[in-house]
Amino acid sequence: MQRLHDLFLGRLHGTWLVAILTVAGAFAQTGPAPGSAIRTAGFKLVETLAVDATEAPRKVFHARMTIPATAGDFVLLYPKWIPGEHGPSGPVVDTAGIYFRVHQGANQGSALAWHRDPLDMYAFHVDVPEGVTSIDATLDFLAPTEGGGFSAGASSSDKLAVLSWNWLVLYPKGSGSDDIGVEASLRMPRNWQWASALPHSSAASGEVNFAVASLTTLIDSPVLMGEYMKKVPLQQGQSPAHELDIAADSEAALEIRPQQVQAFDNLVAEAGALYGARHYRDYHFLLTLSNHVAHFGLEHHESNDSRVGENYLTDDNQWTLEAGLLPHEYTHSWNGKYRRPAGLATPEYESPMETNLLWVYEGLTQYFGYVLTGRSGLMTPQQLREQFARIAMTYSHRPGRLWRPLQDTATAAQILYGAPYAFSNDRRAPDFYDEGALIWLEADTIIRQKSGDKKSMDDFAHLFYGGRNTPPEVKTYTFDDVVNTLNQVQPYDWRAFLTDRVSKIAIHAPLEGLANAGWKLVYNEKPNIITRIHQEEGAAYDGSATLGLVVSKEGVVLDSIEDGLAAQKGIGPGMKILAVNDRKYAQEFLLAAMREAHTSHQPIRLLVENAEYIRSVSLDYFDGPLQPHLQREENKPDLFDQIFAPRVTTLPKPFIEED
């Protein structure tokens, strides 16, 4: 899962509910039958699942299941802990139209009584009579209309939808997801196309029947569908096959340029060179272009569910800001899916996950994602340096690191993901992503220095994720496995290194990797390229290193740095800056006031609203609107650009010329 999106970018009732339940009841009796006969080979039990997505534009999805059952108190579970989301995020709250009926025999179609477990909201107790060996279940999913977290967030528009199977499936308690076979079928609006890594047995206009797959594989294989879709083969002629599947809210948004295709083609080639083997039958980049779905990336073994704005392909700014998304999610096929921390390799979706190794699962993926972003040409070397300068600035002004080690942000990930942005500098956030990338950059530079530039983290990738090409499989790992593999690449006290960086309080940000790579963090008034693009897109002003606050385009204080200048003057999250130097707030006026203060050495005057109260604040800041950059240290070799340089491909022409 990836959250590179900048944090600063800017239920039904009454007769409607009756209408939805009426539709659900009708579908329960007359909905589509499963695609073909049940096959049980290799599974302890096989369910059928028929999904009707014809009302996806209305945000309603219907499902009918046939499930082998046993008499008595038969417990069915709704998926709770969703892989890749690292928490109990299954959207059970958005389920409706739940009915259970006898599947066969003289009482076929008879309703069965059920109740929800009083302690586990994801468990349904069904009263199954003697002699009944299978039951039918119907379930509706009411998709969120806006925002939301990951696959439980907004997932459809008038022209497209992303189907996550975990929305619409139930499975017997006590069964492992590998032991359950599911034969799924899907109906969608007739003029829609579809794409998925899930193998299918037949397809016709508006309908597709999928081959029997394990529940694990089903939930790991979302379906992208829509009226406007383009499929772009990558690395043609190479095996296994790779495909970029794009669905958009308009036909114009599908216009992909040759250099963009080349960059994605490079991504596949560079990943193969980095990891040395592939662990999937084929791979699908499922890319959703819409302003009406939640924006994020979510990893799957043979695909990724990546969602960005409608103009991602046609707007150079959006292209640059989202450059690292697909490389990150693609890397998860190796780190997170094939190799997985033991605590995250749960047998089903009920058992809690242990997230303490997310600084490897996500942090190392973030690092290798950046490496592949550079090597494939999705970002230029200068853009990458500016991105790392922003990261270095962020974690150099993170007072939460004085009390909370990085390890705890991983252990507590399930609660931090849903935490508000306000006070994130003091609370800390899922910092194991980008701070993890800084740590792994340092590890890479140590290996290169200690080995005389003969070894690198590329060698770790080959040892840890490579081997032979295989279909999807899971090989778990522990902290010791990571340490031992690093020592195979280059002997060093890696246990102490990682313990110091991750498990202990670290007052200072881990910038040693940048220094080892021949660069240092500096501040000056020259615009940071990535910051400039963010601001052109309406992002907040990040004054973490200057005024000690983050303020939206509208003047709302999103956060203030504890013990920073703004906080010392009583400014905190949720307040609003109404005026700066007696002029109605605008970001350009704030920056102008900072420049003026640098020249005049007079305080910056703010008018601040806190609920119904308004007061004046003076900030004694005189250094100007400084921005972060990386500056070369000429006495050291440039390992940074060396690390991110392509290995097997040619870079496409840059989309935004460098300054």
N, C-alpha and C positions, 0 to 999 in steps of 0.2 A: 504494500500500500504506500502511496506517495502523496505528500502534501506540499509540493513545491509552490502551489498557488500562493501568492503573496497575501498575508493576512489582512492587508490594508485595502485591498480592492473592495473598492467598494462593492372541524369535522362535521359531517353530514348529520341531519336530524329530521324529525317530523315526517312529512310525506315523502321526502327524498329517501329516507332510510327504508320506508315501506316499499318503495319502488325497487330499491336495490335488492331487498330480500325476496321480492316477488321474482325478479330476474334470476336470482340464485336458485330458487326453488324450481323454476322452469328448467334451468340448465341441469339441475340434479336429475331430472326425469328424462329430458330429451337431448342432453348434450352429446357430443361426439363419442363414439365408442373408441377404445384403444386401437392403435394402428394395426396390430397383428396378434397372433396367438402368443400366450405367455411362454417364455422359454426359461427353464429353471437351472440349466447347467451352470455350475460354478458358483451359485449363490444359495444361501440357506433359505431365502424366500425372495419372491419377485412381486413387485407392485406394478400396476399400470397407472399412468398419470396422463390425463388429457387436459391440456390447457387451452382455454379459449381467450385469445388476446384481441378479438375483433373490436372490443370496446376500449382498447388501449388509449386512443385519443381522449376518452372520457375518464381515464385514470382508473378503470375497473378491469380486473383480470379474474377469470373464473377457472376453477380446477375441479376435476372429478377424478377420484382415485379408487382403485380396487385393491384391498389390502388383505393378505392372509391373516386370520385372526384365531384366537383361542377363546373358549367360553369362559364367562365370568367377568371379573374386573380387568378389562383389556385396556392397557395404557398406551396411548399414542403421544409422541413428542413432536413438537414444532421446533425446527432448528434454532438454537439459542446462540451458541458461540460460533460466529461465522469466521472461517479461515481468512486470514489476511486482514481482518478488521480488529483482531486482537482484543475482543471484548464480547460481552453478552448482548450483541446488537441486533439479533434477529427481530424483525419488526412485527411481533405478534399483536401489538396494539392496533395494527392496521388490517387485521383479519376480520371477516364478517361472513355471514351466510354459511355457517358451519352446521352441517347435517350429517348424520350417520344412519345407514339403512342396511338391512339384510341383503346380501348380494345374490343368494341362490336359494332354491328350495321352495316349499309351499308358501313360505312367508316372505318371498322375494319382494323387496321394496318397502317392507315394514320399517317404520322409524325406530331407532334405538335411542334409549335415554343415555344422556352423558352429562358429566359435570367437570368443571375445571378443578385441578388440584388446588386446595386452598393455600398451599405454600409455594408451589412451582407454577407460575402463570403459563409456562410452556408445555404443561402436561395435561392431557385430556383423558379422563376415565370413561370408557364406553361399556355399557352393560350388554354383553354378548350372550344370547341364549345358548343352551346346550344344542349341539348338532350343527351350529353355524360355524363354518370354517373360513369364511371370507366376508368382508363387509365393504360397502361403498361409502365413500366420504366425499362431501363437496365442501369447497372452501373458496371464498372470494378474497382478493387482495385489493384494498383501496389505496392506490398509490398516492403518496404525498403530492401536493400541488406545488410546493416550493421548498427549496433548501433541503435540510435533513442530512443525516450522516451516511455517507458511503452508499452501499446498495439499498439501504432503507430510505434514501433520499429521493427527491424528484427524479423520475426515470422515463418520462414519456412526454411527448408533445403531440400536436395534431398530426405530425408527419413522421414520427419515429418513436421507438421505445427500446429500452434494454430490459430484457427479461432475466431476472435472477431466480433460479428455480427454487431456492430456499424459501421464497415468499409463499409457495403454494404446495408444499409437500409435508406430509406427516409420516412418521415411521415408528414401528413398535419399540417400546422401551426394552432395553436389554440386548438390542441388536447393534452390532457394529456397522458403520456405514459401508465398509468394504464387503460385508456379507449380504447386503440387500441389493438386489437387482431392480432396476426401474426401466420399464418400457414406456417412453414418453412420446406424446404427439402434441402438435401445436397448430392451432388455427389463428390466423391473423387477417387483417384487412386484405382483401383480394389483390389489390394492386401493390402490395408491399413485397419487398425482397427481404432476405434474411441471411445471416452469417453466424457461424458458431464452430468451435472446435469439436463439438459433439457429433460423432458419426451418425449418418442418417441412412435409413433403409429405402425410403421413397419420398418423393416430394412432388407436389402439384401446385397450381395457382392458389395461394393463400393457405396451403396446408403442408405440413411436413411430418413424417413419421421417423422417429429416431431409433437407432439400434439399441438393444438392451445394454445398459451400462450400470455400473455400480452407483449407489447413491453418492459416493464420494466423487466420482467422475461427473455425475449429473450436476451436482451443486457447484462443481469446479468449472462448469462449461456454460456460461451465460449465452444468451442469444441476442444479437443485435438485429433489429429489423426496422424497415422504414420504406417510405415511398421513394425517396431519393437516396440511392446507394451506388457506390462505386467500389469495385474490387480490383486491387492492384497487386499483381504477383511480384514478389521480391526474390532476388537471386535466382532468376529463372534458369532451369536446367540443373540446379543443384538439389540434392536430397539431404534432409527432408524438405518438403515444400513449405514456403512462407507466404503469407498473404496479408496485405493491408486492406481491411474491410472498413469502409467509411460510410456512415449514414449521416445525413444533414437535414436541416430544416428547409433548405432550398437547393435547387439544382446548381445555382451559381457557386454555392459554398464548396462544391465538390471539385472545383477547378484546381487540380494539383499541378504544380510546375515541375519541369524535368529535374531541376536541381534538388527539389524536395524529394522526389522519387529516388534520386541518387543518394541523398543523405540517409533515407530509410534503408536502401539497399546496402549502403556502407555499414549501417548499424548491424544488420544481420551478419555480414562478413566479419566485422570487427569483433562481435560477440563470439563467433566461432573460433576466431584466433585467440581471444582472451581465455576462454574456458576449455577449449580443446576437445569438447564433445557436446552433444546435444541430447537431452533426455525428454523428448517428445516425439510423437508420430508425425505431426506437422504443427505449424504455429500460425495463429491468427491474431493480428493486432486489431482489436475491435475499437474503432475510433468514432465517438459520437460528437458531432458538431452542432451544438444547440445552446442558446441562451436561456433555455427553459428547463434544463435538467441540472441536478447537482454536479458540480465540477470536482473531479478527483481522479485518481487512478487506483485500480484494484487488480492485484495479481492473480493469475490462474496458471496452472501448469502448462497448458497448451494454448493459452490466449491471455490477453489482458483487456480489462474493461476501462478504457480511458475516455474521459469526457471533458471537453473544453468548449470555448465559445464558438459560435457559428462561423466566425471569420478567421479561424485559426490558420487556415491554408492561404487565405487571401490578404491578410493583414500582417505586415512584417513585424509589428510590435508584439502581437499575440504569438506569432511563431517563435520569436525569441524568448518571450517570458515562459512559454511552455516547453522549451527545447528539451529539458531533462526528463519530461514525463514518461515518454515511451521507453527510453533507455533504462530508466529505473524499474518500471514494471516488467520489462523484458528480462532484466537481470534476475528478477525474482523467480523466474523459471528454474534457475540454478540455485540461487540463495533464497530459500524460503519454501520452495516446493520440492525440488529434488533433495537438497540438503536442508534439513529443518531442525531447529532446536528441539530436543527431546520433549521439553515441556509444552511445545506447541503441536506435537504430533498426537493429538487426542483421537480415541477410537471412534467417536461419534460427535454429535454437536451439543451434548448435554454436559460433558465433563469440562470443568473450568480449565483454561489454558494458563500456563506459567510463562510470563512474558519477560523474564529477567535477562534473556539474551537478545533482546531486540536491538541492542547496540551493535550486534553482529548482523542479525536478520535484516534490520532496516539501515543501520549505520554503514555497514560495509556495502550494502546494496546502493546506498546513496553515493558512496565513494565511487564504486565501479560504474554506477549510472553516470556520474560526471565524467569519468574516464571515457566511457563510450560516447557521451555527448560530444566531447572534443574530438575523439578519433574518427567519428562518423561525419563531422562537419556540421552538426546541428547547432553548434556554437563556435565562434572563432576563438583563437587563443586569448585575445584581449577581452572578449566578453566573459570567458571563464575566469580570468584573473579578476575582473570587476565583480563577478558573482562571489568569488571566494573572499574578496575584500569586504563585501557586505556581510557575509557570514562571520568573518573575523570580528567585525564591528559589533554585530549583535551579541556574540557570546563574550565579548570584552566588556559589555555593559549589562550583565545579567546578575544582579545582586542575589538572586535566589541560589546561585552556586555557592554562596557563603554558608548555607545550611543544608542544601540538598545535593548529594552526589549524583552524577549522571545515572548511575545504576538505579537509583530510586525512580527516576523518570521512566525507566523501562519497566520496572516492577509494577509501578502504578499507572501504566499506560492506559488501562481500561477506564480509569477515571479522568486522566488528563486529556484524553481525546475530546471529551465533552465539556471541558472546562472553558469558561469565557476567556476572551483575549485580555480583558481588563486584569491588571496585576500579574500578567504572565511573566514579566521580568522578575518579580519577587517570588511567585509561586513556582516558576519554571513550567515549561510546556513539554511536549514530546521531543525534547532536545536531542535525543539519541540519533536523530536523522542527520542534521548538518554538523552538530558537534562531533558526532560519530565519524562523519566524513573527514573532519580535521584530524582526528586521532588516527584514522587509517592512512591518511596522507603522510603523517609522521612515520607510521610503521613502514610505509613504502620507501621513504627516504632513508630510513635506518638500514633497511635491507640493501638498498643500492650502495650506500656508503660502506657498510661492513663487508660487502662482497666485491668491492672494487667495480661496481656497476655491472656485475655479471648476473645478478639475481634481482628480482623485484616482486611486488605483489602479483604480477602476472604469473609467476611460478607458483605462488600459493593458489591462485585460481585454478591452474592446471591440476595441482595435486588434490585440492579439496573438492572441486566441482567437475573434474574431467573424467578420465577413464575412457570407457567405450561408449558409443552411442547406444542409448536404450530407450524403450518406451517409458512413459511416466512411472516412476517409482520414488519411494521416500527412503532416504538414508539419514537417520537422526545424528545429531552431534551435541557435544557438551563443551563447556569451557576448556576442559583438558584437551579435547580433540583440536580445538583452534590453536591452543598453545603448542601442542606437539607438532602440528603441521607447519606452523611458523618456524619452529626449530629445525624441521627438516629442510626448509628453504634456506634459513640462515641462523646458525646458533646465536642465541642472545637470551637475556633474562626476560623473555616475553611475558611470563606470569607476573613479574613485578611491574613491568611496563604497563600492561593492561589494567592491573589492579590499581595502580596509582592514578591512571587517567580516568577510570570508570567508577571504582568503588570508594574512592577517598574524596573528601572535600577538596576541590581544586579552585583556589581563589582566582587564579588567572586562567583565561581561555587557553586551550592547547594550540598555541601558534608556532610551536617548535618545528612542525612539519613545513610550514611556509618558509621559516628561516633556513632550515636544512635544504629546501628547494631553491634557495637563492633569492628570496623575496621577503619584504617586510611590510607590515601594515603602516600606512601613513594617511594623514588627513590634509586636504587642501580644498580650495574653492573650485577646483576644476570639477565639472559634473561627472559623476559615476555613470557610465553608459547604461547599466541596467537600472539604476535609480531614475535616470532621465526617462527611460521608456515607461517605467512604472508611473511616473508623474504625468506623462503624456496620456496615460490610460486612466487618469483620475485617482491614483493611489494617494494614500495619506503621506504626510511628511514625517519621516522617521528621524527625529532629532535625538536619538538615544545618546549620541556622542557629543551633542551640543547643548540644547536647552534641557535635555533630560526628559523629553516627552515624545509621544507619537500622537499626531493630531490629524483627523480626517480632513478631506477637502472642504467639508462644511464647518470645520472648526471644532468638532467634538473631540475631546481628549480620550483617546483609546487606551492609553497607558501612560504612566509617568514612572521614571526610574527612581526606586527608593534611594533616598539620600542624594538624588540628583537636584539640579538647580530648581526645576519647576516644583518638585515635591517639597523642597525646603520652603518654598513660598506658598505652600498649601494647595497646590494644584494637583488634582487626582482624576482618575478615570470617571467618565460620565459627565464631567463638567464641559462647558462650551465656551470657547473664546469668541466673544462677540466683536471685538475690535482690537486692532494692533496699531499703536501710535495714533490713536484717535480716528482711525479709518476702519470701516466695516471689514471684518476678517475675510481674507482670501489668502491662499497659500503664497502667491507671489508677493503680497504685501508683507507677510511674515518674513520671507527671505530678504526682501528689500530692507526691512527694519533691522535685520541682523547685519547686513552690509553697512547700513548707516551707523549702527552702534560701533562697529569695528573702526569706522573713521572718526566719529565724534566722541567716542568713549562715553556716551550717554546711555542710561538704561533703556531697555525695551519696555514700553508701556502696554499692558494688556488689560482689557475689560473682560472679566470672567463671570459667567453665570453658573451658579450651583443650585439647581432646582429653581425656587422663586427668588433666590438671593443673588445680587450682583455686586461685585467689588472690583477695585483696581489693583493690579499687581505690577510691580516693577522687577524686571529680571536683569541682573548685572552680568550680562554676557557680552563679550567684546571681541570674540575670535572669528566672527563671520560664519556663514553657512557652510561649514566644512563637510566634505564628503570623503568616504573611504576609498583608498586605492592600494594596490600592491606596487612597491618600488623595488627595482633590482638592486641587489647587493653584489656589485661587480667583482668582489673578491671571492665569490662562491660560484660554482657551476650552476647553470640554469636547469635544474631537474624538473621544475614545474612544467615548462613547455615540452620537455622531453617526455614526461609521463603522459601528457594528453595528446601527443602527436600520433597520427595514424600509423598503423602497423602494416595493413594489407590493402588499403584503399586510397583513392585520390579525393581530396576535399572538394566539395562543390563550391561554386562561387558564393561569397557571403551575401546575405540578404540585406543587411544594413552595413553600410561602409563604416569602417572604424575611423575614429578621429585621429 
